[in-house]
């Protein structure tokens, strides 16, 4: 059996997740204004992917920061 040891306390983890959420939102907003095939856009996208990987390590979900999907009424 594998024992998982916490690296961060709950308060530290919550603070880190909050900071990562702000950084991720800022990167997504910035990337929207960059050309799709630019080096800057690729760099921003890679950092967002890395933030999602950190979220997976901390929460068990790579989709922790993702916005909920929009649903069509009646579906």
N, CA, C and O of each residue as an XYZ file, in Angstrom:
300
protein
N       0.845     -1.180      0.000
C       0.000      0.000      0.000
C       0.889      1.242      0.000
O       1.879      1.320      0.728
N       0.513      2.200     -0.828
C       1.262      3.444     -0.920
C       0.651      4.461      0.032
O      -0.557      4.699      0.014
N       1.488      5.052      0.856
C       1.033      6.082      1.778
C       1.382      7.437      1.169
O       2.537      7.709      0.841
N       0.376      8.267      1.028
C       0.586      9.598      0.450
C       0.820     10.593      1.578
O      -0.001     10.729      2.485
N       1.926     11.271      1.510
C       2.288     12.237      2.539
C       2.004     13.643      2.030
O       2.384     13.982      0.909
N       1.351     14.453      2.829
C       1.069     15.837      2.457
C       2.322     16.679      2.534
O       3.087     16.607      3.496
N       2.518     17.484      1.492
C       3.652     18.386      1.474
C       3.248     19.719      2.084
O       4.030     20.353      2.792
N       2.007     20.141      1.799
C       1.485     21.411      2.297
C       0.360     21.146      3.287
O      -0.383     20.173      3.164
N       0.250     22.036      4.274
C      -0.896     21.993      5.158
C      -2.126     22.494      4.403
O      -1.996     23.033      3.304
N      -3.295     22.325      4.968
C      -4.523     22.742      4.287
C      -4.547     24.231      3.980
O      -4.938     24.628      2.882
N      -4.134     25.060      4.931
C      -4.129     26.511      4.711
C      -3.129     26.893      3.618
O      -3.424     27.727      2.762
N      -1.952     26.281      3.653
C      -0.938     26.559      2.629
C      -1.423     26.121      1.248
O      -1.218     26.824      0.258
N      -2.060     24.965      1.191
C      -2.577     24.453     -0.077
C      -3.661     25.380     -0.628
O      -3.678     25.675     -1.823
N      -4.557     25.833      0.232
C      -5.627     26.739     -0.213
C      -5.046     28.053     -0.732
O      -5.516     28.586     -1.738
N      -4.037     28.571     -0.054
C      -3.399     29.812     -0.496
C      -2.695     29.611     -1.839
O      -2.802     30.452     -2.731
N      -1.985     28.508     -1.976
C      -1.295     28.206     -3.229
C      -2.295     28.040     -4.376
O      -2.067     28.560     -5.467
N      -3.388     27.330     -4.148
C      -4.402     27.149     -5.183
C      -5.029     28.487     -5.582
O      -5.318     28.709     -6.758
N      -5.236     29.368     -4.619
C      -5.782     30.691     -4.924
C      -4.838     31.504     -5.797
O      -5.264     32.158     -6.749
N      -3.567     31.460     -5.469
C      -2.566     32.179     -6.251
C      -2.437     31.592     -7.652
O      -2.334     32.331     -8.631
N      -2.444     30.275     -7.747
C      -2.379     29.625     -9.059
C      -3.604     29.957     -9.905
O      -3.490     30.142    -11.116
N      -4.774     30.033     -9.274
C      -6.000     30.371    -10.004
C      -5.891     31.766    -10.612
O      -6.256     31.969    -11.770
N      -5.391     32.726     -9.836
C      -5.226     34.093    -10.348
C      -4.235     34.129    -11.504
O      -4.482     34.773    -12.523
N      -3.105     33.430    -11.340
C      -2.089     33.411    -12.395
C      -2.629     32.758    -13.655
O      -2.382     33.236    -14.762
N      -3.363     31.667    -13.490
C      -3.918     30.956    -14.647
C      -4.903     31.846    -15.404
O      -4.866     31.911    -16.633
N      -5.774     32.524    -14.678
C      -6.749     33.419    -15.324
C      -6.038     34.530    -16.088
O      -6.430     34.858    -17.208
N      -5.000     35.111    -15.498
C      -4.253     36.177    -16.154
C      -3.571     35.658    -17.418
O      -3.559     36.348    -18.438
N      -3.009     34.467    -17.367
C      -2.350     33.890    -18.537
C      -3.346     33.589    -19.652
O      -3.059     33.826    -20.826
N      -4.502     33.072    -19.291
C      -5.525     32.772    -20.302
C      -5.982     34.061    -20.973
O      -6.116     34.114    -22.196
N      -6.224     35.105    -20.171
C      -6.625     36.408    -20.745
C      -5.539     36.959    -21.666
O      -5.835     37.443    -22.759
N      -4.297     36.886    -21.230
C      -3.192     37.399    -22.040
C      -3.044     36.592    -23.327
O      -2.817     37.165    -24.392
N      -3.170     35.284    -23.239
C      -3.004     34.428    -24.414
C      -4.076     34.687    -25.459
O      -3.827     34.531    -26.655
N      -5.266     35.080    -25.019
C      -6.354     35.349    -25.966
C      -5.993     36.480    -26.925
O      -6.497     36.514    -28.048
N      -5.140     37.395    -26.510
C      -4.759     38.521    -27.343
C      -3.526     38.277    -28.194
O      -3.117     39.154    -28.954
N      -2.933     37.112    -28.079
C      -1.713     36.802    -28.822
C      -2.038     35.986    -30.074
O      -3.019     35.243    -30.094
N      -1.224     36.120    -31.108
C      -1.420     35.292    -32.299
C      -1.328     33.804    -31.945
O      -0.496     33.407    -31.130
N      -2.178     32.990    -32.557
C      -2.253     31.563    -32.218
C      -0.934     30.817    -32.380
O      -0.633     29.935    -31.575
N      -0.165     31.133    -33.363
C       1.075     30.388    -33.611
C       2.319     31.138    -33.161
O       3.404     30.927    -33.703
N       2.169     32.004    -32.184
C       3.334     32.752    -31.703
C       4.031     31.991    -30.576
O       3.432     31.155    -29.900
N       5.294     32.302    -30.398
C       6.078     31.694    -29.319
C       5.511     32.118    -27.964
O       5.454     31.316    -27.032
N       5.093     33.375    -27.861
C       4.532     33.870    -26.600
C       3.256     33.108    -26.238
O       3.056     32.748    -25.077
N       2.394     32.863    -27.223
C       1.154     32.121    -26.976
C       1.475     30.693    -26.553
O       0.862     30.167    -25.624
N       2.425     30.068    -27.225
C       2.813     28.699    -26.870
C       3.365     28.654    -25.449
O       3.087     27.714    -24.703
N       4.144     29.663    -25.074
C       4.681     29.717    -23.717
C       3.597     29.879    -22.671
O       3.613     29.210    -21.638
N       2.650     30.775    -22.944
C       1.531     30.977    -22.011
C       0.702     29.705    -21.874
O       0.302     29.335    -20.770
N       0.445     29.037    -22.999
C      -0.327     27.787    -22.967
C       0.399     26.710    -22.172
O      -0.229     25.930    -21.456
N       1.727     26.669    -22.299
C       2.503     25.671    -21.558
C       2.465     25.939    -20.056
O       2.356     25.006    -19.260
N       2.552     27.195    -19.672
C       2.479     27.523    -18.238
C       1.097     27.160    -17.687
O       0.994     26.645    -16.574
N       0.035     27.423    -18.456
C      -1.321     27.040    -18.031
C      -1.398     25.519    -17.852
O      -1.975     25.037    -16.877
N      -0.822     24.773    -18.782
C      -0.810     23.310    -18.661
C      -0.047     22.871    -17.413
O      -0.452     21.930    -16.731
N       1.056     23.554    -17.118
C       1.822     23.224    -15.910
C       1.026     23.537    -14.643
O       1.099     22.792    -13.665
N       0.275     24.620    -14.656
C      -0.581     24.955    -13.508
C      -1.638     23.869    -13.322
O      -1.944     23.482    -12.194
N      -2.196     23.377    -14.434
C      -3.178     22.293    -14.338
C      -2.554     21.023    -13.766
O      -3.212     20.285    -13.033
N      -1.285     20.764    -14.098
C      -0.584     19.611    -13.523
C      -0.360     19.792    -12.020
O      -0.497     18.838    -11.255
N      -0.019     21.002    -11.598
C       0.119     21.273    -10.165
C      -1.215     21.078     -9.449
O      -1.264     20.540     -8.343
N      -2.300     21.522    -10.093
C      -3.628     21.321     -9.508
C      -3.902     19.833     -9.327
O      -4.489     19.421     -8.326
N      -3.475     19.027    -10.302
C      -3.657     17.577    -10.183
C      -2.892     17.024     -8.984
O      -3.411     16.196     -8.236
N      -1.660     17.485     -8.810
C      -0.867     17.010     -7.677
C      -1.485     17.414     -6.340
O      -1.421     16.662     -5.367
N      -2.086     18.610     -6.299
C      -2.642     19.120     -5.040
C      -4.058     18.647     -4.765
O      -4.430     18.449     -3.608
N      -4.865     18.460     -5.825
C      -6.282     18.156     -5.624
C      -6.731     16.820     -6.198
O      -7.790     16.305     -5.840
N      -5.913     16.260     -7.094
C      -6.314     15.021     -7.752
C      -7.107     15.262     -9.033
O      -7.584     14.314     -9.656
N      -7.249     16.535     -9.430
C      -8.004     16.869    -10.636
C      -7.250     17.887    -11.474
O      -6.913     18.971    -10.997
N      -6.984     17.527    -12.743
C      -6.363     18.482    -13.661
C      -7.352     19.560    -14.070
O      -6.949     20.611    -14.568
N      -8.618     19.317    -13.871
C      -9.673     20.244    -14.274
C     -10.125     21.146    -13.124
O     -11.176     21.781    -13.213
N      -9.355     21.205    -12.069
C      -9.725     21.974    -10.876
C     -10.047     23.433    -11.193
O     -10.985     23.992    -10.624
N      -9.284     24.058    -12.091
C      -9.468     25.471    -12.405
C     -10.364     25.715    -13.614
O     -10.663     26.866    -13.934
N     -10.792     24.667    -14.280
C     -11.591     24.835    -15.491
C     -12.959     25.410    -15.155
O     -13.556     25.074    -14.132
N     -13.440     26.271    -16.022
C     -14.790     26.833    -15.867
C     -15.796     25.744    -16.249
O     -15.508     24.920    -17.117
N     -16.971     25.730    -15.612
C     -17.981     24.739    -15.995
C     -18.446     24.983    -17.430
O     -18.493     26.117    -17.905
N     -18.788     23.881    -18.105
C     -19.281     23.957    -19.471
C     -20.636     24.654    -19.497
O     -21.443     24.491    -18.582
N     -20.878     25.429    -20.545
C     -22.183     26.053    -20.715
C     -23.147     25.001    -21.238
O     -22.810     24.224    -22.131
N     -24.329     24.983    -20.682
C     -25.327     24.006    -21.107
C     -26.456     24.715    -21.846
O     -26.820     25.847    -21.526
N     -26.991     24.028    -22.831
C     -28.151     24.552    -23.554
C     -29.386     24.236    -22.715
O     -29.554     23.096    -22.282
N     -30.256     25.224    -22.475
C     -31.465     24.938    -21.682
C     -32.259     23.794    -22.290
O     -32.460     23.728    -23.502
N     -32.695     22.916    -21.441
C     -33.512     21.777    -21.883
C     -32.713     20.531    -22.173
O     -33.292     19.487    -22.472
N     -31.397     20.610    -22.094
C     -30.584     19.416    -22.343
C     -30.111     18.822    -21.059
O     -29.411     17.809    -21.068
